[in-house]
Amino acid sequence: MKKSVLFCSSAILAGLSINTAYAQSAEVSERRLEAVVVSTQKIDENLLDVPINVSAVDQDFIDLINADDLEELADFIPGLQVQAQSLNAPSFSIRGVTSDGGAPRVAIFTNGVSNARPGWGASLAYFDMERIEVVKGPQPTLFGQGALVGGINFIQNKANTDENSGYVQVDAGSYNTQRLEAAYNWAVSDTFALRLSGVHDSYDGYIENHDPSTPDLMGQKTDALRLAAHWSPTANFTADIIANYEVDDSTGTEFRSAVIPTGAEGSKSINYYDDVEMNFTNTQGRDGGLGSDREIFSITGILEYDLNEYLSLTSITDYRDQYQDEAFDSDGTSADLLQLGTNQKGQSFSQELRLNFNNGGKLRGFVGLNYFDEHDSQNLIISNDEAAIQALLIAPTFAANFGGQAGMISYLQSLNVPGAENAFNIYDPLRYSLVGLTGGQVIALNEQYVQNTYTTNDLTSTDVFADISYDVTDRLTLTGGLRYTEEEFETSSVAFVSNGNATLGGTAQAVFPGTDVILPSLISPGSFIGFSYAMFSSAPQGVTQQRSYNADGDFTWRLAANYELADDLNGWASIARGRRPGGLSADASETSGFAVVDPEFLTNYELGLKGEFLDNRLRLTSSVYYSEYEDFQVSFREEGNPVALVENTGAATQYGFEVDAFMIAHDNVDVFATYGYNFSEFDDSDSNGNSQVRAGNTFRISPKNTLSLGAELHFPMGAMELFAVPTYVWKDEVYFSDENTPEELQDAYGLLDFKVGLRNENKGWEVSAFVENATDEEYLIDYGNTGDAFGIPTTIRGIPRWYGVKLKAKF
């Protein structure tokens, strides 16, 4: 706590800031902060007047800090953490609460439309943005779908009739980075405009992989195209259509084994930051080695009609279609232990109607309804060499009966068992079933065991919501909001083997030629591995399991007050009730194969302060919050099950403090900073007084303290300007699982970035060079993963030092 107070004090006393739109006028000596306009409450209003903790950044600030992806931008938004193993597996965390497994807790919106489901379609390329708004705390009436702890709204630039304009940006850098981004706005007439924008972004893998079956890991290529149309035939009607198409191709996620040495048959010592040797097999459902392919199309229509001077009607319609396949080596070695693949498809449709009212008096607000329908399907492919699995997981339990590995190998050799000396070698293993040998059977193990599990999910939700603000006095405004939600969810699953049955468990066959000795001495209580072959699925082979879930309607709400303490200084308070939908999770103990997961609820209490000081040169926003969770949902993996399951674990509590600011400190210096303190842990007992398994544990990926500092130094040079942008981000230690095991702890670390460049504002060009993670700090972004369910956890390292240059021209 002492450390958190120190960081908090330093951030405030320094008068630093962030998460405001970066602005600069032509007369540098007279520069003042421009108002930041947000639409968080469904109307455009000054950030200072919104009784919510909201951070807003525009494209200029994104360019300033060189944040080409949301992971980098999140470092400068207090309370937000983003961890992306791959584009298909993003993890969004607000105030230490993630969306792993189950329904989302963090609402991800694009142009006002939810795209958090399915989760593998939530992480999109962002470019040519108007702004990004990040809202903390439950926002049931504003964001709805999954906004238990907050939401992120990506607002893309629409076409406009103001003028013809555009830009081109070219980047090059480390690991063969190539990025080309461009946009052009065509004002066809006074009432119609088109805007075309796109990006090509690619880089090679930065994790060297020595296995010839797949390239270096963590590389990526993204091609995205966007077409926007704007039509305003009359003064009271506008229509905006935005179509997005994106194709992604990655070279695979680094799942480095944390317990099995890599190199030729384990010749190297374990090093989380060394090269890897991860392999690919042709059973994983993807061509071209480890990696992923993804294709996403969406089209959004936003219609706004002013019914009269006081009423306006908004319709937002959206359709999305997405597909992905991915192959990953979950064991992190060159042995065929856990080779996984996925093929997924998803379609969704959303329709929102909203009526806004504002007569210019004391009362204003909106009422609306939303319909959301989603269908997705997945084929999960799990393949392995059964002999390698036996050497890793089964043989050690048998060895206990012989005083260790040497005694067991000696015994097998005395019985003329071929390959007995390799009983514990995962790279060149004994190829006969030890379980079969206990019954005197000679059973050749399957070199390529393959199981497919097909799952389909259908979700329909209907919401009715209202949000009203009333000006009690010229200084005091009260706001109340209410949302009612009904959901229907259906899931089905079927699993079957496609390359021969599992043989680890044994089937009747002859004994070894020339040997009639049965091996009863290999039998020992508990020696057979307790994993659910075939193939780690709770579903019976070839039998479709299906279950529906119709949630009882639930209400969520918010109450807020905003008080103008002085000119450009507002204090606010809020109480909000958020809800994470329930659903279904695989459970072998249930007849249907699925268990019902109850909804999760959060009650959040928050006080905040927002203001501008020093003659509008400093903007400072801050808040303190306290939250209580009921029926907290936890994502976990059972032993031997690669599929993440969800269960309700009881109660949890969190509290914290956040501050962000931006300051024009000097004619030639702007400074910005954020600080966040977050304490999140599971309570000792649930609401019924029962002790909790994870009592006292902190939430995963939930650092207590986070800090970011940055500055822009700019110096006029005639018609041009020289600028430099140093930034520093520091994060406290985190656990990578809710179990808080010591192995899953990442120590605190800091990242230093630096950019320097030259610009000519009048001619619209800028050139810069940058270095990210300048000190080449080594850190992990995850530990455990799928392999952890089998006692072979894996790690994923953070991005190493990265250099590059940029050239941008506006016209």
Secondary structure, DSSP 4 states (H G I P E B T S, - for coil): -HHHHHHHHHHHHTT---SS-----S-GGG--PPPPEE-TTSS-EEGGG-SSEEEEEEHHHHHHTT--SHHHHHTTSTTEEEEESSTTSEEEEETTEE--SSS-SEEEEETTEE--SSGGGS-----SEEEEEEEES--TTTT-TT-SSEEEEEEEPPP-SS--EEEEEEEEEGGGEEEEEEEEEEE-SSSEEEEEEEEEEEE--SB-B--TTS--BS-EEEEEEEEEEEEEEETTEEEEEEEEEEEEEE-----EESSS--STTS-SPP-TTS-B-----TTSS-SSSSEEEEEEEEEEEEEEEE-SSSEEEEEEEEEEEEEEEEEEETT-SSSSS-EEEEEEEEEEEEEEEEEEEE-SSSEEEEEEEEEEEEEEEEEEEEEE-HHHHIIIIIHHHHHGGGTSHHHHHHHHHHTT-TTGGGTT-SSS---B-HHHHTTT---BPPTTEEEEEEEEEEEEEEEEEEEEEEESSSSEEEEEEEEEEEEEEEEEEEEEESS----TT----PPPTT-----GGG--TT-S--S-TTTS-SSPBT--EEEEEEEEEEEEEEEEEEEEEETTEEEEEEEEEEEE--EEEE-TTSTTSEEEEPPEEEEEEEEEEEEEETTTTEEEEEEEEEEEEEEEEEEE--TT--S-EEEEEEEEEEEEEEEEEEEEEETTEEEEEEEEEEEEEE-SB-TTS-B-TTTTPBPTT--SEEEEEEEEEEEEETTEEEEEEEEEEEE--EESSTT--GGGEEPPEEEEEEEEEEEETTTTEEEEEEEESTT----EEEEETGGGGGT--EEEEPP--EEEEEEEEE-
